[in-house]
Amino acid sequence: MTPTVSASGLSLRHGGTRALDDVSLRLSAGVTGLLGPNGAGKTTLLRVLATAVPADRGSFTVLGHDPGTSRGRQEVRRRLGYLPQTPGFHPDFTAFEFVDYVAILKELTDRAARHREVRRVLDEVGLGGVRGKRIRKLSGGMRQRVALAAALVGDPGFLVLDEPTVGLDPEQRMRFRELIAQAGEGRTVLLSTHQTEDVAMLCHRVVVLAGGTVRFDGTPAELTARAAGRVWSSTERDPGAKAGWRTGLGTFRNVGDPPAGADLLEPTLEDGYLLTLDGAGTEVAA
Amino acid sequence: MSAVLVAEPPAVDTGARGGGARAVLALAGFEARRLLLSVPVVIAFAAYAAWIVWRTRSSWDGHPALQDADRATQSMPMLVGLAVLVCADLAVLRSARHGTEEHYALLVVAPWRRTVAHALSVVPAALLTAVCVAAQFTWEALKPGAVGHGSPAELLVGPLTVLLFGLFGVLLARLVRSVFAAPLLVVCLLFTSVLGTGPDGADGLSWLSPVVAGGSATTLPSDLLGRPAAWHALYLAGAALCAAFLAVLVAGGRGRAVRAGLALSLALAVTGGVLQARGAAPSPELTAARERASVNPEKEQTCVTRGRSTYCAFPEWVPRADDWAGVVDRVQSLAGGPAHDRRLLVRQRIEARYGLESDAAIPASATAHQVTVGTGWGGNRVPEFSSAVAAVLVTGSERATEGLCDGRMVTVMWLALSWQDDPMDALRRVRLDDSVSGSAVVLSPTEPMSMTEGQTDVVRRLLERPGDGVAEKVKEHWAELTSPGVTTARAAELLGVAGPRKADSCEE
């Protein structure tokens, strides 16, 4: 499949810290999850790809446009939908006005067509019924959907979502997952998240970033498979385990190198993620 | 970097994307709508509209001089301007206040272009102000008693003030990222305007203020005003554009067009500022023209004849001769003796040598049978002129009226007031203290006259009687009533009303 985003050797230093270190990626249509601990460089990578900050080294293209040039950057921005980690809102705007405003900033200048598009994205995120309501009167989940609508307006080819489900209750999170999955149909979505469930449920591909470097790049199944045979149950916490915790059943779930004869359990994506961060597997699998 | 060619996903129909300029215009439209619908601006425009209705219904008693009416449109737009300043400032600060700046920075329209849109969003408020100014001035101009000429440059001051204030609000937001800056500035401006007397335009520096309404103590012919209105409009336009380009520059618009625009607008503002300062002092030609108009007005005036009398006025006031003639005819119809058919010369006289700020009294004319009329009309000016006509009919000249203190004053005031629809109201209005009893100064186009308490009592009694009966007695006893030295008691006796209780004396 032809990639939407093709990045090669991206590096960026913040002060003395290497925020990104030789990151190479190829993203194509569908939802790609970007997992990593705090400070892993996820937001920095998103900001570089969203043309907010330039990389010190390396290059990338989005839908064939090189953001290294002024014209290319504009072309990338024309095709970009961006949902920031903590989106800001104008509380006295209605949902419609806010998305309309963003649409204008995306150069949708034909008033009638723009308004049609704004109504379409608001309907798409399920806010068609409250589009005339002031944002200050909307719940946190609704506001997040307004932000998603703003990212979707103009039908961008590349959608960057920075931890969009943080702070949402389970029901809202489920609703949001539906929306992201829908958004990923026919376009490239890069989803930065702490939530391994989000990745497991939504993503056709996952990239694990830690210390500014790519630790894993493959499918969720491949990441999960990294923990195969490395998760076991015991009555006491196994001191040899890299991680272990008491489950609701009263037994301990251990992740690491199991002792001989251990009671092995079915691994999850989170187990694979934990093991990847532990440095057990830094090679790129896909 | 290797180019990667890919097919973009099938697009939803989002409408054609416009270029940067079209996006800026669309954004300006969005911001303009929000600005015009913001609470302070709506309140300011509502107050402005209400003020126009109130002011224009009562102004100049229906007889405006349009060279004054144009300046009267200037002060109230400042209120609108202050509201626009605050709202434009807050609109620019909106993205910083609400944490959307970082997001918007990733969108196609660059921050400096957003500033251009904010600057353009002020224009509809200025245009709406222009509509209000045009409505106010047109209303005045359509009044049947309107005379004179308005100045387009003076009419531009209101809208340009709103534009300047709004664009300054945009610049302020780009310089000071605090929501308190604009309201604080407005409070300071209001405080200054309440405490200060306002710029009078007498010196060049005062013309740096957006609105220089001037003292307006007197109404002068248009060509004697000597206000550098056109240069002031240029100065305001230049300053407004300067603020806009500076705001765009601060926001990151460093293009050649922006820098050229800033230089050009700065040049306009400086040119306008310097030339308006020079124009604030009257030129030798203007001084000479004012001197001629004040000392030898006959050389500048046009004369027309109405009935027996001649009316000489500065060209802009000639249409008002019919109003003056109406008063002269009515007063003369009540007079007796030779005064009944006397040919009067009504001459318009002004004191223009000190400009608009002057309220110097016009000296009484020594010319026999000449009556002075001013540049104002309507309201108190009608009984005032009527009194002047009556005084000249009774005494023969304005000079002879000076110090008039005997019983002739009764005849003068009865002639001046009895023909009016509400004589008692006219009596009240023609007296400086608005009283109908006691002694008082009587308004006059030249030196004021005065009424003693006894004369006031007699005049009031006469005005309460049917006019026809009194008129017969006035004509019958005209010679004695108008002879110098006739007492108030004798005048009352001749006219058939009770005389004053005390002796007739100016010291009463």
Interface residues (C-beta under 8 A of the other chain):
Chain A: T2 P3 T4 S6 S8 A29 A50 T51 A52 S59 F60 T61 L63 G64 D66 G68 Q74 R77 R78 R79 L80 Y82 P84 T86 P87 G88 F89 H90 P91 D100 Y101 V102 I104 L105 K106 E107 L108 T109 D110 R111 A112 A113 R114 R116 E117 R120 V153 G154 D155 G157 G186 R187
Chain B: M1 S2 A3 V4 L5 V6 A7 E8 P9 P10 A11 V12 D13 T14 G15 A16 R17 G18 G19 G20 R22 A23 L25 A26 L27 F30 R94 S95 H98 G99 T100 E101 E102 H103 Y104 A105 L106 L107 V108 V109 R114
